[in-house]
Each structure stands twice: as structure tokens, then as C-alpha cells.
């Protein structure tokens, strides 16, 4: 959303550093194609990471609440984002 507002059509690194997103045709590189980007994944996937956190949660016997556990309303309250931005963040 912000990238569109800034008319930024260049490669970027995701916020968590888990991947590099390169617009199709920008460079001749290989990777997973997703939403008009070649994605070079640098870390483990979100689903796998969440499962590992759930394993830790079971092992230590206390609940760990992550961003993925929050509702849109919770995200809005905690961050001050508008509903459209909270949906995109989730």
C-alpha cells in the first residue's frame, strides 16, 4: 500500500527479513513467483514458524499470543491502524 503511494516499483525485503521480493522482469533471478514478484525466501515459512511456536507453548505450559492470533479489532487497537490497513497487516 505505501509502496504504491510512493510509486516504488523496486525490489524490497519483507519486514521480518524472511524474503526478498523482486518485481517480475526486474532481474533475471529464480525463485517462487507470487503476486507478480519473484520471491527469494530467506527463512522458514510463516505456517512452519507458527507451528514451532505452538510446540514451545505446549512444552512450557503457557499461552504465547502472536500477531497471527490477534483479531483485526485487536490489531487496530494496538497499532492505531485503520481497518483496511489492519486487514493488510494481518
C-alpha positions as CSV (number, residue, x, y, z in Angstrom):
1,X,0.0,0.0,0.0
2,X,2.7,2.5,1.0
3,X,4.9,1.3,-1.9
4,X,2.0,2.1,-4.3
5,X,1.5,5.5,-2.8
6,X,5.3,6.2,-3.3
7,X,5.2,4.7,-6.8
8,X,8.1,2.4,-5.6
9,X,8.4,-0.4,-8.2
10,X,11.8,-1.7,-7.0
11,X,12.8,-4.8,-5.1
12,X,12.2,-4.9,-1.3
13,X,12.9,-7.1,1.7
14,X,9.9,-8.1,3.8
15,X,9.6,-6.5,7.2
16,X,10.7,-9.6,9.0
17,X,13.7,-10.2,6.7
18,X,12.2,-13.5,5.6
19,X,12.3,-12.8,1.9
20,X,13.4,-10.6,-0.9
21,X,10.6,-9.6,-3.4
22,X,11.7,-8.7,-6.9
23,X,9.2,-7.5,-9.5
24,X,8.9,-9.9,-12.4
25,X,11.4,-9.0,-15.1
26,X,13.4,-6.6,-12.9
27,X,16.4,-9.0,-12.7
28,X,16.9,-12.5,-14.2
29,X,16.6,-14.5,-11.0
30,X,14.9,-17.7,-10.0
31,X,12.5,-18.1,-7.1
32,X,8.9,-18.7,-6.2
33,X,6.6,-16.4,-8.2
34,X,3.9,-14.8,-6.1
35,X,1.7,-11.8,-7.0
36,X,4.0,-10.5,-9.8
37,X,7.1,-10.9,-7.8
38,X,10.0,-13.4,-7.7
39,X,10.3,-14.3,-4.0
40,X,13.6,-15.5,-2.6
41,X,12.8,-17.0,0.7
42,X,15.4,-16.5,3.4
43,X,13.8,-18.0,6.4
44,X,11.3,-20.6,7.4
45,X,7.7,-20.1,6.3
46,X,5.1,-18.4,8.4
47,X,3.0,-21.6,8.9
48,X,6.0,-23.6,10.0
49,X,7.1,-20.9,12.4
50,X,3.7,-20.7,14.0
51,X,3.7,-24.5,14.5
52,X,7.1,-24.3,16.2
53,X,5.8,-21.6,18.5
54,X,2.8,-23.8,19.3
55,X,5.2,-26.6,20.2
56,X,7.1,-24.3,22.5
57,X,3.8,-23.2,24.0
58,X,2.8,-26.8,24.8
59,X,6.3,-27.5,26.2
60,X,6.3,-24.6,28.6
61,X,2.7,-24.8,29.5
62,X,1.8,-21.2,29.0
63,X,0.0,-19.4,26.2
64,X,2.0,-17.4,23.7
65,X,0.0,-14.9,21.8
66,X,1.4,-13.9,18.4
67,X,0.3,-11.4,15.8
68,X,-1.4,-14.1,13.9
69,X,-3.6,-14.8,16.9
70,X,-5.0,-11.3,17.0
71,X,-8.3,-10.2,15.5
72,X,-8.5,-7.2,13.2
73,X,-10.0,-5.2,16.0
74,X,-7.1,-6.1,18.3
75,X,-4.6,-5.1,15.7
76,X,-6.4,-1.8,15.2
77,X,-6.4,-1.1,19.0
78,X,-2.8,-2.0,19.5
79,X,-1.4,-0.2,16.4
80,X,-3.8,2.6,15.6
81,X,-4.2,1.3,12.1
82,X,-7.4,1.9,10.2
83,X,-9.5,-1.3,9.3
84,X,-8.1,-1.5,5.7
85,X,-4.5,-1.2,7.0
86,X,-5.1,-3.8,9.8
87,X,-6.5,-6.3,7.2
88,X,-3.4,-5.8,5.1
89,X,-1.2,-6.2,8.1
90,X,-2.8,-9.4,9.1
